[in-house]
Amino acid sequence: MMRESLKRTEIIRHRRDVQLVLSTGTAVMSGFLTLRYWQNPAATAARRIAFLLNSRIQGTVVRNRLKRRLREIYRRNKTWFPPGYNYLIQVKPGAESQQFEQLKKDLKLLTEQIKIKW
């Protein structure tokens, strides 16, 4: 069974890594979410993730709540994301009005779309 905890090593922390996924990664879009992914060439590469929220989503509290929801969806459903890739979830304005289950459904749809491309 896969551990559900989210380790610090699973989070993309450096701007250069985010820029690499943005510039060379492949994107799939659905509603208010965009999922970008890029294969990490490191031999021991685990899956890593970052969340980008548009500053037009008003209010720090709202943005942080949305980020926590997405992090929780990822944490509980890591198997949706194949290892060896860096993932970037971009959130568009309007996502803050979505319920948790709708965000989960949208993210599941995106991960299913990327599996088709592999």
mmCIF file of the C-alpha atoms, coordinates in Angstrom:
data_MODEL
# 
_entry.id   MODEL 
# 
loop_
_atom_site.group_PDB 
_atom_site.id 
_atom_site.type_symbol 
_atom_site.label_atom_id 
_atom_site.label_alt_id 
_atom_site.label_comp_id 
_atom_site.label_asym_id 
_atom_site.label_entity_id 
_atom_site.label_seq_id 
_atom_site.pdbx_PDB_ins_code 
_atom_site.Cartn_x 
_atom_site.Cartn_y 
_atom_site.Cartn_z 
_atom_site.occupancy 
_atom_site.B_iso_or_equiv 
_atom_site.pdbx_formal_charge 
_atom_site.auth_seq_id 
_atom_site.auth_comp_id 
_atom_site.auth_asym_id 
_atom_site.auth_atom_id 
_atom_site.pdbx_PDB_model_num 
ATOM 1   C CA . MET A 1 1   ? 0.000   0.000  0.000   1.00 0.00 ? 1   MET A CA 1 
ATOM 2   C CA . MET A 1 2   ? 1.271   3.439  -0.927  1.00 0.00 ? 2   MET A CA 1 
ATOM 3   C CA . ARG A 1 3   ? 1.836   5.874  1.918   1.00 0.00 ? 3   ARG A CA 1 
ATOM 4   C CA . GLU A 1 4   ? -0.496  8.845  1.805   1.00 0.00 ? 4   GLU A CA 1 
ATOM 5   C CA . SER A 1 5   ? 1.783   11.358 3.482   1.00 0.00 ? 5   SER A CA 1 
ATOM 6   C CA . LEU A 1 6   ? 3.207   14.189 1.405   1.00 0.00 ? 6   LEU A CA 1 
ATOM 7   C CA . LYS A 1 7   ? 6.957   14.427 1.923   1.00 0.00 ? 7   LYS A CA 1 
ATOM 8   C CA . ARG A 1 8   ? 8.970   17.577 1.316   1.00 0.00 ? 8   ARG A CA 1 
ATOM 9   C CA . THR A 1 9   ? 10.894  15.738 -1.404  1.00 0.00 ? 9   THR A CA 1 
ATOM 10  C CA . GLU A 1 10  ? 7.653   15.309 -3.359  1.00 0.00 ? 10  GLU A CA 1 
ATOM 11  C CA . ILE A 1 11  ? 7.108   19.044 -3.684  1.00 0.00 ? 11  ILE A CA 1 
ATOM 12  C CA . ILE A 1 12  ? 8.851   21.105 -6.360  1.00 0.00 ? 12  ILE A CA 1 
ATOM 13  C CA . ARG A 1 13  ? 10.550  23.863 -4.383  1.00 0.00 ? 13  ARG A CA 1 
ATOM 14  C CA . HIS A 1 14  ? 12.815  25.640 -6.871  1.00 0.00 ? 14  HIS A CA 1 
ATOM 15  C CA . ARG A 1 15  ? 11.758  28.222 -9.427  1.00 0.00 ? 15  ARG A CA 1 
ATOM 16  C CA . ARG A 1 16  ? 14.029  26.710 -12.073 1.00 0.00 ? 16  ARG A CA 1 
ATOM 17  C CA . ASP A 1 17  ? 12.224  23.366 -11.783 1.00 0.00 ? 17  ASP A CA 1 
ATOM 18  C CA . VAL A 1 18  ? 8.830   25.074 -12.132 1.00 0.00 ? 18  VAL A CA 1 
ATOM 19  C CA . GLN A 1 19  ? 10.114  27.011 -15.163 1.00 0.00 ? 19  GLN A CA 1 
ATOM 20  C CA . LEU A 1 20  ? 11.404  23.781 -16.709 1.00 0.00 ? 20  LEU A CA 1 
ATOM 21  C CA . VAL A 1 21  ? 7.968   22.149 -16.453 1.00 0.00 ? 21  VAL A CA 1 
ATOM 22  C CA . LEU A 1 22  ? 6.307   25.314 -17.791 1.00 0.00 ? 22  LEU A CA 1 
ATOM 23  C CA . SER A 1 23  ? 8.639   25.644 -20.765 1.00 0.00 ? 23  SER A CA 1 
ATOM 24  C CA . THR A 1 24  ? 9.154   22.032 -21.821 1.00 0.00 ? 24  THR A CA 1 
ATOM 25  C CA . GLY A 1 25  ? 6.282   20.117 -20.247 1.00 0.00 ? 25  GLY A CA 1 
ATOM 26  C CA . THR A 1 26  ? 3.096   18.904 -21.892 1.00 0.00 ? 26  THR A CA 1 
ATOM 27  C CA . ALA A 1 27  ? -0.244  20.330 -20.770 1.00 0.00 ? 27  ALA A CA 1 
ATOM 28  C CA . VAL A 1 28  ? -3.796  19.023 -20.542 1.00 0.00 ? 28  VAL A CA 1 
ATOM 29  C CA . MET A 1 29  ? -6.659  21.323 -19.566 1.00 0.00 ? 29  MET A CA 1 
ATOM 30  C CA . SER A 1 30  ? -10.067 20.903 -18.021 1.00 0.00 ? 30  SER A CA 1 
ATOM 31  C CA . GLY A 1 31  ? -12.336 23.626 -16.716 1.00 0.00 ? 31  GLY A CA 1 
ATOM 32  C CA . PHE A 1 32  ? -10.424 25.610 -14.132 1.00 0.00 ? 32  PHE A CA 1 
ATOM 33  C CA . LEU A 1 33  ? -7.361  23.340 -13.961 1.00 0.00 ? 33  LEU A CA 1 
ATOM 34  C CA . THR A 1 34  ? -4.343  22.790 -16.167 1.00 0.00 ? 34  THR A CA 1 
ATOM 35  C CA . LEU A 1 35  ? -2.020  19.865 -15.500 1.00 0.00 ? 35  LEU A CA 1 
ATOM 36  C CA . ARG A 1 36  ? 1.494   20.122 -16.912 1.00 0.00 ? 36  ARG A CA 1 
ATOM 37  C CA . TYR A 1 37  ? 3.911   17.229 -16.731 1.00 0.00 ? 37  TYR A CA 1 
ATOM 38  C CA . TRP A 1 38  ? 7.529   16.679 -17.648 1.00 0.00 ? 38  TRP A CA 1 
ATOM 39  C CA . GLN A 1 39  ? 9.546   13.483 -17.404 1.00 0.00 ? 39  GLN A CA 1 
ATOM 40  C CA . ASN A 1 40  ? 12.387  13.871 -14.946 1.00 0.00 ? 40  ASN A CA 1 
ATOM 41  C CA . PRO A 1 41  ? 15.563  12.335 -16.433 1.00 0.00 ? 41  PRO A CA 1 
ATOM 42  C CA . ALA A 1 42  ? 17.088  11.536 -13.015 1.00 0.00 ? 42  ALA A CA 1 
ATOM 43  C CA . ALA A 1 43  ? 17.389  7.777  -12.571 1.00 0.00 ? 43  ALA A CA 1 
ATOM 44  C CA . THR A 1 44  ? 15.885  7.832  -9.087  1.00 0.00 ? 44  THR A CA 1 
ATOM 45  C CA . ALA A 1 45  ? 13.200  10.367 -9.918  1.00 0.00 ? 45  ALA A CA 1 
ATOM 46  C CA . ALA A 1 46  ? 10.056  10.131 -7.865  1.00 0.00 ? 46  ALA A CA 1 
ATOM 47  C CA . ARG A 1 47  ? 6.920   12.057 -8.698  1.00 0.00 ? 47  ARG A CA 1 
ATOM 48  C CA . ARG A 1 48  ? 7.067   15.711 -7.653  1.00 0.00 ? 48  ARG A CA 1 
ATOM 49  C CA . ILE A 1 49  ? 4.352   18.334 -7.724  1.00 0.00 ? 49  ILE A CA 1 
ATOM 50  C CA . ALA A 1 50  ? 3.778   22.081 -7.457  1.00 0.00 ? 50  ALA A CA 1 
ATOM 51  C CA . PHE A 1 51  ? 0.629   24.184 -7.412  1.00 0.00 ? 51  PHE A CA 1 
ATOM 52  C CA . LEU A 1 52  ? 0.346   27.537 -9.185  1.00 0.00 ? 52  LEU A CA 1 
ATOM 53  C CA . LEU A 1 53  ? -2.640  29.715 -8.402  1.00 0.00 ? 53  LEU A CA 1 
ATOM 54  C CA . ASN A 1 54  ? -3.509  32.762 -10.447 1.00 0.00 ? 54  ASN A CA 1 
ATOM 55  C CA . SER A 1 55  ? -3.178  35.999 -8.473  1.00 0.00 ? 55  SER A CA 1 
ATOM 56  C CA . ARG A 1 56  ? -6.566  37.055 -9.858  1.00 0.00 ? 56  ARG A CA 1 
ATOM 57  C CA . ILE A 1 57  ? -8.090  34.570 -7.425  1.00 0.00 ? 57  ILE A CA 1 
ATOM 58  C CA . GLN A 1 58  ? -8.972  37.169 -4.822  1.00 0.00 ? 58  GLN A CA 1 
ATOM 59  C CA . GLY A 1 59  ? -7.815  36.812 -1.247  1.00 0.00 ? 59  GLY A CA 1 
ATOM 60  C CA . THR A 1 60  ? -4.912  34.998 0.304   1.00 0.00 ? 60  THR A CA 1 
ATOM 61  C CA . VAL A 1 61  ? -7.230  32.908 2.466   1.00 0.00 ? 61  VAL A CA 1 
ATOM 62  C CA . VAL A 1 62  ? -9.162  31.741 -0.601  1.00 0.00 ? 62  VAL A CA 1 
ATOM 63  C CA . ARG A 1 63  ? -5.980  30.878 -2.547  1.00 0.00 ? 63  ARG A CA 1 
ATOM 64  C CA . ASN A 1 64  ? -4.490  28.986 0.393   1.00 0.00 ? 64  ASN A CA 1 
ATOM 65  C CA . ARG A 1 65  ? -7.718  27.035 0.977   1.00 0.00 ? 65  ARG A CA 1 
ATOM 66  C CA . LEU A 1 66  ? -7.810  26.050 -2.682  1.00 0.00 ? 66  LEU A CA 1 
ATOM 67  C CA . LYS A 1 67  ? -4.154  25.001 -2.582  1.00 0.00 ? 67  LYS A CA 1 
ATOM 68  C CA . ARG A 1 68  ? -4.776  22.892 0.545   1.00 0.00 ? 68  ARG A CA 1 
ATOM 69  C CA . ARG A 1 69  ? -7.707  21.179 -1.162  1.00 0.00 ? 69  ARG A CA 1 
ATOM 70  C CA . LEU A 1 70  ? -5.644  20.316 -4.233  1.00 0.00 ? 70  LEU A CA 1 
ATOM 71  C CA . ARG A 1 71  ? -2.739  19.136 -2.091  1.00 0.00 ? 71  ARG A CA 1 
ATOM 72  C CA . GLU A 1 72  ? -5.110  16.848 -0.179  1.00 0.00 ? 72  GLU A CA 1 
ATOM 73  C CA . ILE A 1 73  ? -6.558  15.425 -3.400  1.00 0.00 ? 73  ILE A CA 1 
ATOM 74  C CA . TYR A 1 74  ? -3.034  14.717 -4.630  1.00 0.00 ? 74  TYR A CA 1 
ATOM 75  C CA . ARG A 1 75  ? -1.908  13.280 -1.300  1.00 0.00 ? 75  ARG A CA 1 
ATOM 76  C CA . ARG A 1 76  ? -4.752  10.759 -1.197  1.00 0.00 ? 76  ARG A CA 1 
ATOM 77  C CA . ASN A 1 77  ? -4.555  9.833  -4.889  1.00 0.00 ? 77  ASN A CA 1 
ATOM 78  C CA . LYS A 1 78  ? -0.854  9.678  -5.738  1.00 0.00 ? 78  LYS A CA 1 
ATOM 79  C CA . THR A 1 79  ? -1.390  6.551  -7.813  1.00 0.00 ? 79  THR A CA 1 
ATOM 80  C CA . TRP A 1 80  ? -3.135  8.706  -10.423 1.00 0.00 ? 80  TRP A CA 1 
ATOM 81  C CA . PHE A 1 81  ? 0.272   10.269 -11.132 1.00 0.00 ? 81  PHE A CA 1 
ATOM 82  C CA . PRO A 1 82  ? 2.926   7.915  -12.531 1.00 0.00 ? 82  PRO A CA 1 
ATOM 83  C CA . PRO A 1 83  ? 6.356   8.236  -10.841 1.00 0.00 ? 83  PRO A CA 1 
ATOM 84  C CA . GLY A 1 84  ? 9.310   9.755  -12.647 1.00 0.00 ? 84  GLY A CA 1 
ATOM 85  C CA . TYR A 1 85  ? 7.494   12.937 -13.654 1.00 0.00 ? 85  TYR A CA 1 
ATOM 86  C CA . ASN A 1 86  ? 7.292   16.470 -12.357 1.00 0.00 ? 86  ASN A CA 1 
ATOM 87  C CA . TYR A 1 87  ? 3.723   17.813 -12.253 1.00 0.00 ? 87  TYR A CA 1 
ATOM 88  C CA . LEU A 1 88  ? 2.458   21.345 -12.152 1.00 0.00 ? 88  LEU A CA 1 
ATOM 89  C CA . ILE A 1 89  ? -1.190  22.068 -11.409 1.00 0.00 ? 89  ILE A CA 1 
ATOM 90  C CA . GLN A 1 90  ? -2.241  25.529 -12.537 1.00 0.00 ? 90  GLN A CA 1 
ATOM 91  C CA . VAL A 1 91  ? -5.492  26.931 -11.208 1.00 0.00 ? 91  VAL A CA 1 
ATOM 92  C CA . LYS A 1 92  ? -7.572  29.536 -13.038 1.00 0.00 ? 92  LYS A CA 1 
ATOM 93  C CA . PRO A 1 93  ? -9.925  32.105 -11.510 1.00 0.00 ? 93  PRO A CA 1 
ATOM 94  C CA . GLY A 1 94  ? -13.313 30.577 -10.796 1.00 0.00 ? 94  GLY A CA 1 
ATOM 95  C CA . ALA A 1 95  ? -11.891 27.389 -9.277  1.00 0.00 ? 95  ALA A CA 1 
ATOM 96  C CA . GLU A 1 96  ? -12.465 28.813 -5.812  1.00 0.00 ? 96  GLU A CA 1 
ATOM 97  C CA . SER A 1 97  ? -16.213 28.345 -6.301  1.00 0.00 ? 97  SER A CA 1 
ATOM 98  C CA . GLN A 1 98  ? -15.804 24.609 -7.029  1.00 0.00 ? 98  GLN A CA 1 
ATOM 99  C CA . GLN A 1 99  ? -16.599 22.033 -4.363  1.00 0.00 ? 99  GLN A CA 1 
ATOM 100 C CA . PHE A 1 100 ? -13.929 19.569 -3.205  1.00 0.00 ? 100 PHE A CA 1 
ATOM 101 C CA . GLU A 1 101 ? -15.533 16.653 -5.055  1.00 0.00 ? 101 GLU A CA 1 
ATOM 102 C CA . GLN A 1 102 ? -15.694 18.633 -8.309  1.00 0.00 ? 102 GLN A CA 1 
ATOM 103 C CA . LEU A 1 103 ? -12.001 19.539 -8.055  1.00 0.00 ? 103 LEU A CA 1 
ATOM 104 C CA . LYS A 1 104 ? -11.215 15.874 -7.409  1.00 0.00 ? 104 LYS A CA 1 
ATOM 105 C CA . LYS A 1 105 ? -13.269 14.814 -10.419 1.00 0.00 ? 105 LYS A CA 1 
ATOM 106 C CA . ASP A 1 106 ? -11.557 17.395 -12.671 1.00 0.00 ? 106 ASP A CA 1 
ATOM 107 C CA . LEU A 1 107 ? -8.078  16.338 -11.545 1.00 0.00 ? 107 LEU A CA 1 
ATOM 108 C CA . LYS A 1 108 ? -8.928  12.663 -12.066 1.00 0.00 ? 108 LYS A CA 1 
ATOM 109 C CA . LEU A 1 109 ? -10.083 13.496 -15.600 1.00 0.00 ? 109 LEU A CA 1 
ATOM 110 C CA . LEU A 1 110 ? -6.808  15.275 -16.328 1.00 0.00 ? 110 LEU A CA 1 
ATOM 111 C CA . THR A 1 111 ? -4.693  12.390 -15.070 1.00 0.00 ? 111 THR A CA 1 
ATOM 112 C CA . GLU A 1 112 ? -6.668  9.982  -17.246 1.00 0.00 ? 112 GLU A CA 1 
ATOM 113 C CA . GLN A 1 113 ? -5.974  12.180 -20.276 1.00 0.00 ? 113 GLN A CA 1 
ATOM 114 C CA . ILE A 1 114 ? -2.225  12.152 -19.728 1.00 0.00 ? 114 ILE A CA 1 
ATOM 115 C CA . LYS A 1 115 ? -2.133  8.373  -19.375 1.00 0.00 ? 115 LYS A CA 1 
ATOM 116 C CA . ILE A 1 116 ? -3.562  8.098  -22.895 1.00 0.00 ? 116 ILE A CA 1 
ATOM 117 C CA . LYS A 1 117 ? -0.569  10.042 -24.240 1.00 0.00 ? 117 LYS A CA 1 
ATOM 118 C CA . TRP A 1 118 ? 2.030   7.681  -22.700 1.00 0.00 ? 118 TRP A CA 1 
# 
